[in-house]
Amino acid sequence: MKEKFTEISKENEKSFDRELINNKIVGVFQKSKNFGFVVPDDKKINTDIYISKKNSKKIKNNQKVIAQIIKYPKGNKNAEGVIIEVLGNVNQAGIDMLSLVKEYDLPYEFPEPVINEAKSIKQEIAKKDIPNRLDLRKKEIFTIDGEDAKDLDDAVAVEKLKNGNYLLNVSIADVSYYVKENSKLDKEALLRGTSIYMLDRVIPMLPQELSNGICSLNQKTDRFAITVLMEINKDGFVVSSDIQKSIINVTRRMSYKEVQAILNEANGECKEELYTKKEKEKLLQECSKYVKHFKRMEELANILKNRRNIAGSLNLDIPESKIILDENGIAIDVKKYDMYFSNEIIEQFMLTANETVAEKFYWLEAPFIYRVHEVPDLDKIKDLNTFLWNLGYKIKVSRGYGSSKSLFRCFK
């Protein structure tokens, strides 16, 4: 079994050190007569971890474990470690995801003080603050998400104004009302930075009491929100806008699939049926009074998309995969993730809201975080053109660089 241990160079010693998190390694335990070893999950670590017989008595073959390094590799000697946690059998459902959580030291659990602070927040809105907010509770407004979404953090509504323009309202949950600056929740959220979506679970940025509770825009429930109100003309330009603290009450929770089925029926499009006849009849009956609203959304989304196309927006229609799990968490199938124009509706509305907010802060000259895409590198454009030439395409370069508009025109 000694041949299992790989001789590593000085460079590999440095690489080994860089890949460790808190001197811990996640891997599969293998047992021999006189000792054991852990084969790291991370392929960048190209040496097994020696585990003495004394430290591996109760560990079984093919168990996923966490090894704590007690001696680093040197010369032709492997690293030595001790088992500090057994995660489960390598073939056990969910162990693969748990291994990733442990390997990258993801913050799977919240510290107790953070949980206690979250639990202290009431799950009903404070009535005393309602008069200080724009009251949109009587307006039709919808959340549109995937069918398996749990935290609903944005809602949309579209009205047609007398002057022919559209009024687009995009509301997001007002998390800042509950997460105060320098609170335990705020500091924990700052450390996490974002929610992490894994195959069969979510590691949220905020505890469930907020992410799935008072900060989730649930149907038929009063919620505090921040709403961006945008008046948009027939050419897709925002002619006026405002950002308000609001209170909303979501009319109905919708899925992309539901909205698309309603639009297909309204447009008389004979596409692949998304629901059985009985399911569709039930959906259309329940949502009959909202059809005009969804049609307005479709109309405005097409206008906004057309404006972006004219401006040179690239439509990267890249298929996504969805892994299907059984009730035990075992992967049983891989399917193409269904994308509809209803997905495009939300994408166009969110892009417009993001641009509006960014522009507002720009003119206010207020500190703000922007995500920008640099101008394409000229040398890379030239290399790409060499490849595209054989396919009959060419990206035009003017004034020393290739614009997004030239890329759009090339592949149109």
Backbone torsions as a table, in degrees:
resi	resn	phi	psi	omega
1	MET	NA	-15.9	-177.6
2	LYS	-63.2	-25.4	179.4
3	GLU	-64.0	-18.6	-179.9
4	LYS	-62.6	-31.6	-176.5
5	PHE	-78.8	127.3	-173.9
6	THR	-94.1	132.8	174.9
7	GLU	-72.0	130.9	-175.7
8	ILE	-120.1	149.0	-178.9
9	SER	-86.2	175.1	176.6
10	LYS	-58.0	-41.1	-179.0
11	GLU	-63.3	-38.3	178.9
12	ASN	-67.2	-31.9	176.9
13	GLU	-62.5	-43.7	179.1
14	LYS	-65.7	-41.4	179.5
15	SER	-62.1	-42.3	179.1
16	PHE	-57.2	-46.2	-178.2
17	ASP	-63.7	-39.5	-177.6
18	ARG	-67.1	-32.6	-173.9
19	GLU	-83.1	-10.4	-178.1
20	LEU	-79.3	145.6	171.5
21	ILE	-119.3	114.6	-179.3
22	ASN	56.3	35.4	178.0
23	ASN	60.3	25.9	-178.3
24	LYS	-117.5	146.5	178.1
25	ILE	-133.2	135.0	175.5
26	VAL	-98.3	133.6	180.0
27	GLY	-168.7	-172.6	-179.0
28	VAL	-102.0	129.4	-179.3
29	PHE	-84.0	133.9	176.2
30	GLN	-124.1	134.5	-174.4
31	LYS	-108.9	140.7	171.8
32	SER	-125.2	-174.7	-174.9
33	LYS	-66.0	-42.4	-172.4
34	ASN	-109.8	-6.8	-179.4
35	PHE	-165.4	179.9	175.0
36	GLY	-132.9	172.2	175.2
37	PHE	-152.0	156.2	179.6
38	VAL	-112.0	124.4	175.7
39	VAL	-90.6	112.0	-175.2
40	PRO	-62.2	142.4	173.5
41	ASP	-66.5	-36.5	-178.2
42	ASP	-74.4	112.9	-175.9
43	LYS	-69.8	-13.1	177.4
44	LYS	-71.4	-21.3	177.0
45	ILE	-93.4	103.7	-170.3
46	ASN	-98.3	34.4	175.5
47	THR	-141.0	141.0	175.9
48	ASP	-75.4	161.5	-179.3
49	ILE	-106.4	119.0	-179.0
50	TYR	-72.1	132.3	177.0
51	ILE	-123.8	123.1	-177.8
52	SER	-66.8	159.6	-179.6
53	LYS	-60.5	-37.3	179.9
54	LYS	-62.0	-36.9	-176.3
55	ASN	-91.8	5.7	-177.2
56	SER	-132.5	18.3	-176.5
57	LYS	-58.9	-45.9	-172.7
58	LYS	-93.2	0.5	-177.4
59	ILE	-89.7	134.7	-178.6
60	LYS	-96.6	157.1	176.6
61	ASN	-58.2	144.1	175.1
62	ASN	63.0	27.1	171.7
63	GLN	-93.4	139.9	173.2
64	LYS	-78.1	129.5	-175.8
65	VAL	-135.8	167.6	169.9
66	ILE	-114.6	124.6	179.6
67	ALA	-106.3	132.9	174.4
68	GLN	-94.5	125.8	-178.4
69	ILE	-76.3	126.1	176.7
70	ILE	-111.2	-19.6	174.5
71	LYS	-141.0	131.7	179.8
72	TYR	-82.7	157.2	180.0
73	PRO	-66.3	145.0	178.6
74	LYS	-150.2	126.1	-179.2
75	GLY	61.4	-124.0	-179.9
76	ASN	-98.7	13.4	178.7
77	LYS	-98.6	135.5	179.5
78	ASN	-77.3	165.1	172.7
79	ALA	-66.7	152.0	177.5
80	GLU	-119.1	141.4	-178.8
81	GLY	-144.6	175.5	173.8
82	VAL	-126.9	147.1	178.7
83	ILE	-79.3	122.9	-179.5
84	ILE	-109.6	-13.2	178.2
85	GLU	-159.9	137.8	174.4
86	VAL	-105.6	122.8	-176.6
87	LEU	-88.6	-31.7	-178.9
88	GLY	142.4	179.0	179.4
89	ASN	-68.0	146.1	-175.6
90	VAL	-59.3	-29.0	-178.7
91	ASN	-95.4	3.3	-178.7
92	GLN	-73.7	137.4	-179.0
93	ALA	-58.9	133.5	175.9
94	GLY	88.5	-13.1	-178.1
95	ILE	-68.1	-32.4	179.0
96	ASP	-62.2	-42.6	179.4
97	MET	-69.9	-41.5	178.8
98	LEU	-62.5	-36.2	178.3
99	SER	-62.4	-40.8	177.8
100	LEU	-65.2	-41.1	177.8
101	VAL	-57.3	-46.3	-177.9
102	LYS	-72.9	-39.9	-177.2
103	GLU	-61.2	-42.5	-177.5
104	TYR	-98.1	10.8	176.6
105	ASP	52.7	44.3	-179.4
106	LEU	-72.5	143.2	-175.1
107	PRO	-76.9	75.3	-172.9
108	TYR	-69.8	-31.2	-179.4
109	GLU	-118.2	149.3	177.1
110	PHE	-90.0	142.8	174.8
111	PRO	-60.9	148.8	-176.3
112	GLU	-56.5	-42.3	178.7
113	PRO	-60.4	-34.4	178.6
114	VAL	-68.5	-43.5	178.6
115	ILE	-62.1	-43.5	179.8
116	ASN	-62.3	-39.2	178.4
117	GLU	-65.9	-39.4	178.5
118	ALA	-65.6	-41.3	-179.4
119	LYS	-67.7	-22.6	179.8
120	SER	-76.4	-12.7	-179.7
121	ILE	-82.0	127.1	-179.1
122	LYS	-67.2	145.5	-178.2
123	GLN	-90.8	15.8	173.5
124	GLU	-126.3	146.4	-177.9
125	ILE	-69.3	152.6	179.6
126	ALA	-80.1	112.5	-175.8
127	LYS	-63.2	-27.2	-178.7
128	LYS	-64.8	-22.5	-177.5
129	ASP	-96.1	-4.1	-179.3
130	ILE	-60.8	-43.8	-178.5
131	PRO	-61.1	-19.1	-178.4
132	ASN	-88.0	5.2	-174.6
133	ARG	-124.2	155.1	173.8
134	LEU	-70.9	120.7	-174.9
135	ASP	-90.7	108.2	-179.4
136	LEU	-112.1	19.2	-173.5
137	ARG	-66.9	-23.5	-179.7
138	LYS	-89.5	-2.6	-179.9
139	LYS	-87.5	144.2	171.8
140	GLU	-67.7	129.4	179.7
141	ILE	-151.4	143.8	-171.6
142	PHE	-133.2	143.6	163.8
143	THR	-95.0	135.4	177.9
144	ILE	-129.2	111.5	-174.6
145	ASP	-141.1	-178.8	172.9
146	GLY	-67.7	157.7	-176.1
147	GLU	-63.9	-26.6	-177.4
148	ASP	-101.6	13.3	179.0
149	ALA	-66.3	140.8	-178.9
150	LYS	-111.3	-40.4	178.3
151	ASP	-102.2	118.9	-176.4
152	LEU	-103.8	101.7	-171.3
153	ASP	-110.1	0.2	176.4
154	ASP	-142.6	149.5	-178.8
155	ALA	-140.7	151.5	-175.0
156	VAL	-134.2	156.1	176.0
157	ALA	-154.4	146.5	179.1
158	VAL	-133.4	129.9	174.4
159	GLU	-119.9	155.0	174.4
160	LYS	-104.4	123.8	-177.3
161	LEU	-87.1	164.0	-177.4
162	LYS	-63.5	-28.7	-179.4
163	ASN	-82.6	4.2	178.6
164	GLY	93.0	-10.3	177.8
165	ASN	-79.7	169.5	178.8
166	TYR	-108.0	146.3	171.6
167	LEU	-110.8	110.0	179.2
168	LEU	-101.2	124.1	174.8
169	ASN	-111.3	123.2	174.1
170	VAL	-118.1	119.0	-178.0
171	SER	-113.5	138.5	173.1
172	ILE	-123.8	151.1	-179.3
173	ALA	-57.7	134.7	-179.6
174	ASP	-83.6	78.3	-179.0
175	VAL	-65.1	-32.5	-177.2
176	SER	-62.6	-21.3	178.3
177	TYR	-67.6	-31.3	-176.0
178	TYR	-102.4	-30.2	-179.3
179	VAL	-101.5	99.4	-176.2
180	LYS	-84.7	150.2	-178.6
181	GLU	-57.0	133.3	178.0
182	ASN	69.4	9.4	173.5
183	SER	-74.6	169.7	178.9
184	LYS	-62.1	-38.7	177.9
185	LEU	-63.7	-41.6	-179.1
186	ASP	-64.6	-44.9	-178.6
187	LYS	-66.5	-38.4	178.8
188	GLU	-67.8	-41.5	178.8
189	ALA	-63.7	-37.1	178.7
190	LEU	-64.5	-39.1	178.0
191	LEU	-65.7	-40.0	-176.6
192	ARG	-77.7	-40.2	175.3
193	GLY	81.2	-38.0	-177.6
194	THR	-163.2	164.9	169.9
195	SER	-78.8	149.8	-179.5
196	ILE	-114.8	120.1	-178.3
197	TYR	-99.8	116.5	179.3
198	MET	-109.4	-179.6	-173.4
199	LEU	-57.0	-47.5	-174.3
200	ASP	-123.3	13.7	-177.1
201	ARG	-161.3	166.9	176.5
202	VAL	-126.4	133.8	171.4
203	ILE	-101.9	100.2	-171.0
204	PRO	-76.9	156.7	176.8
205	MET	-75.6	-28.6	-179.9
206	LEU	-124.8	150.9	178.9
207	PRO	-58.8	159.3	-177.0
208	GLN	-55.5	-33.3	-179.2
209	GLU	-56.9	-28.2	177.8
210	LEU	-100.1	-54.6	-172.6
211	SER	-62.1	-38.4	178.9
212	ASN	-107.4	-1.2	-176.5
213	GLY	-111.0	-112.2	-171.1
214	ILE	-65.4	-20.8	178.8
215	CYS	-99.3	8.1	176.6
216	SER	-100.3	129.4	-175.1
217	LEU	-81.4	73.3	-176.2
218	ASN	-74.6	151.5	-178.8
219	GLN	-60.9	139.4	174.8
220	LYS	59.3	30.8	-177.7
221	THR	-133.2	132.3	177.2
222	ASP	-67.0	132.3	179.3
223	ARG	-142.1	143.2	172.8
224	PHE	-78.9	138.4	-177.6
225	ALA	-144.8	168.3	167.5
226	ILE	-110.8	123.7	-174.6
227	THR	-116.3	131.1	173.2
228	VAL	-100.2	118.8	-179.7
229	LEU	-104.5	122.6	-174.5
230	MET	-129.1	124.2	172.0
231	GLU	-91.9	122.8	-172.9
232	ILE	-122.0	131.1	-178.4
233	ASN	-84.9	179.5	-174.4
234	LYS	-66.9	-14.9	177.7
235	ASP	-94.0	-0.1	176.3
236	GLY	89.5	14.1	179.9
237	PHE	-99.3	139.8	176.6
238	VAL	-78.5	114.2	-176.4
239	VAL	-94.0	-21.2	173.7
240	SER	-158.7	153.9	-177.7
241	SER	-155.1	163.0	177.2
242	ASP	-154.3	152.9	176.2
243	ILE	-123.2	122.8	-173.7
244	GLN	-131.5	146.0	166.1
245	LYS	-75.4	131.4	-171.5
246	SER	-135.8	172.5	168.2
247	ILE	-128.4	129.2	-176.5
248	ILE	-127.6	164.7	173.9
249	ASN	-140.3	105.0	-174.1
250	VAL	-60.4	125.1	-178.8
251	THR	-64.1	-46.9	-179.1
252	ARG	-160.4	139.6	172.5
253	ARG	-81.5	126.6	-179.0
254	MET	-121.4	154.0	171.9
255	SER	-105.8	161.3	177.2
256	TYR	-57.5	-41.6	-177.5
257	LYS	-63.2	-42.5	179.9
258	GLU	-63.4	-47.4	-178.9
259	VAL	-61.9	-41.0	-179.3
260	GLN	-66.3	-39.7	178.8
261	ALA	-62.2	-39.7	178.4
262	ILE	-66.4	-43.0	179.4
263	LEU	-66.4	-40.8	178.3
264	ASN	-58.6	-43.4	-179.8
265	GLU	-67.2	-43.2	-179.1
266	ALA	-65.5	-32.9	-178.4
267	ASN	-90.0	-2.4	-179.4
268	GLY	65.1	30.6	-177.4
269	GLU	-89.6	125.4	-178.8
270	CYS	-90.1	66.4	178.6
271	LYS	-93.3	179.1	177.6
272	GLU	-57.2	130.6	-178.6
273	GLU	-65.8	129.9	-179.0
274	LEU	-88.1	-21.2	-180.0
275	TYR	-135.5	164.4	172.7
276	THR	-68.5	164.2	-178.8
277	LYS	-56.7	-43.5	-178.7
278	LYS	-66.5	-43.2	179.6
279	GLU	-63.7	-41.9	-179.1
280	LYS	-65.9	-42.7	179.4
281	GLU	-60.1	-42.2	178.8
282	LYS	-63.7	-44.7	179.9
283	LEU	-62.9	-47.4	-178.3
284	LEU	-64.6	-34.7	178.3
285	GLN	-68.0	-44.5	-178.3
286	GLU	-68.7	-30.2	-173.7
287	CYS	-111.0	14.5	-175.8
288	SER	-57.0	-36.5	-177.6
289	LYS	-78.6	-6.1	-179.5
290	TYR	-105.1	-2.1	-175.0
291	VAL	-57.7	-45.1	-179.3
292	LYS	-60.7	-36.1	179.7
293	HIS	-65.7	-45.2	179.8
294	PHE	-66.6	-32.5	176.1
295	LYS	-66.0	-38.4	176.5
296	ARG	-63.8	-40.7	177.6
297	MET	-59.7	-46.3	179.9
298	GLU	-61.0	-44.3	-179.2
299	GLU	-60.8	-47.9	-178.8
300	LEU	-67.8	-40.1	179.7
301	ALA	-61.6	-38.9	177.3
302	ASN	-64.7	-39.4	177.9
303	ILE	-63.5	-46.3	-178.9
304	LEU	-65.1	-40.5	179.4
305	LYS	-64.9	-40.7	179.1
306	ASN	-62.8	-40.7	178.4
307	ARG	-63.0	-41.3	180.0
308	ARG	-66.5	-38.4	178.2
309	ASN	-62.1	-42.5	178.6
310	ILE	-62.7	-36.0	-179.3
311	ALA	-76.7	-10.2	177.0
312	GLY	102.5	21.8	179.1
313	SER	-66.6	138.2	177.4
314	LEU	-91.8	125.8	178.1
315	ASN	-98.4	96.5	-177.6
316	LEU	-89.7	89.3	-177.5
317	ASP	-87.0	80.7	-176.5
318	ILE	-102.6	120.6	-178.8
319	PRO	-58.9	141.3	177.0
320	GLU	-112.2	150.4	-179.6
321	SER	-105.3	147.8	176.4
322	LYS	-124.1	123.5	-179.5
323	ILE	-90.3	125.6	-177.9
324	ILE	-94.1	127.3	178.3
325	LEU	-108.2	150.1	173.6
326	ASP	-86.5	-175.1	-176.0
327	GLU	-65.2	-16.7	178.8
328	ASN	-95.9	2.5	179.6
329	GLY	83.3	15.0	179.0
330	ILE	-92.4	132.7	178.7
331	ALA	-68.0	124.8	-178.0
332	ILE	-120.1	-12.3	-177.9
333	ASP	-163.8	157.3	173.5
334	VAL	-127.4	122.2	-178.5
335	LYS	-124.3	159.6	174.8
336	LYS	-72.6	132.0	179.5
337	TYR	-71.7	123.7	-177.1
338	ASP	-71.0	123.7	176.9
339	MET	-116.6	133.3	-178.0
340	TYR	-123.1	172.9	175.5
341	PHE	-66.5	-24.2	177.2
342	SER	-61.7	-32.3	172.4
343	ASN	-62.8	-40.9	179.8
344	GLU	-63.2	-36.8	178.6
345	ILE	-56.5	-51.8	-178.7
346	ILE	-65.6	-39.5	179.2
347	GLU	-60.9	-45.6	-179.8
348	GLN	-64.8	-40.5	-179.6
349	PHE	-66.7	-41.2	-179.0
350	MET	-69.9	-39.6	176.9
351	LEU	-60.1	-43.6	-179.0
352	THR	-65.0	-41.3	178.0
353	ALA	-64.3	-42.9	179.3
354	ASN	-61.4	-43.9	179.0
355	GLU	-63.4	-41.3	-178.7
356	THR	-63.9	-44.8	179.2
357	VAL	-65.1	-43.5	179.8
358	ALA	-61.4	-42.7	179.4
359	GLU	-65.4	-39.2	179.2
360	LYS	-59.7	-45.9	-178.5
361	PHE	-72.1	-29.3	176.8
362	TYR	-61.8	-48.5	-178.4
363	TRP	-72.0	-24.8	175.3
364	LEU	-76.4	-12.9	-175.5
365	GLU	55.1	37.6	179.9
366	ALA	-95.1	149.2	177.0
367	PRO	-58.6	134.8	-175.4
368	PHE	-158.5	149.8	178.0
369	ILE	-99.0	122.6	179.5
370	TYR	-113.3	146.0	169.7
371	ARG	-107.4	117.4	-176.9
372	VAL	-122.9	154.1	175.5
373	HIS	-108.8	124.4	-178.2
374	GLU	-66.5	157.6	174.8
375	VAL	-61.7	135.9	-179.4
376	PRO	-54.0	137.2	179.8
377	ASP	-66.4	129.9	-175.0
378	LEU	-61.1	-42.0	179.9
379	ASP	-63.2	-37.4	179.2
380	LYS	-70.5	-35.2	176.4
381	ILE	-63.8	-41.7	179.7
382	LYS	-64.3	-41.9	178.1
383	ASP	-63.2	-41.4	179.5
384	LEU	-65.2	-39.1	178.8
385	ASN	-62.3	-36.3	178.1
386	THR	-59.4	-41.0	178.7
387	PHE	-73.2	-43.4	-175.9
388	LEU	-69.0	-26.5	-177.6
389	TRP	-55.8	-39.7	-179.1
390	ASN	-69.8	-17.2	179.5
391	LEU	-100.5	2.1	177.5
392	GLY	87.2	17.9	179.6
393	TYR	-117.1	156.3	174.4
394	LYS	-154.2	130.2	176.6
395	ILE	-90.4	122.4	179.9
396	LYS	-76.6	132.6	179.5
397	VAL	-111.0	125.1	178.3
398	SER	-131.2	145.9	179.9
399	ARG	55.0	31.8	173.0
400	GLY	85.9	2.6	177.3
401	TYR	-152.8	160.5	177.3
402	GLY	-98.1	125.7	-178.7
403	SER	-87.8	164.1	176.6
404	SER	-63.4	-30.5	179.7
405	LYS	-65.6	-39.3	179.4
406	SER	-67.6	-33.9	175.1
407	LEU	-66.1	-43.5	-179.9
408	PHE	-62.2	-44.8	-178.3
409	ARG	-66.8	-31.4	-179.2
410	CYS	-63.3	-40.2	-173.7
411	PHE	-104.1	4.4	-177.6
412	LYS	-65.3	NA	NA
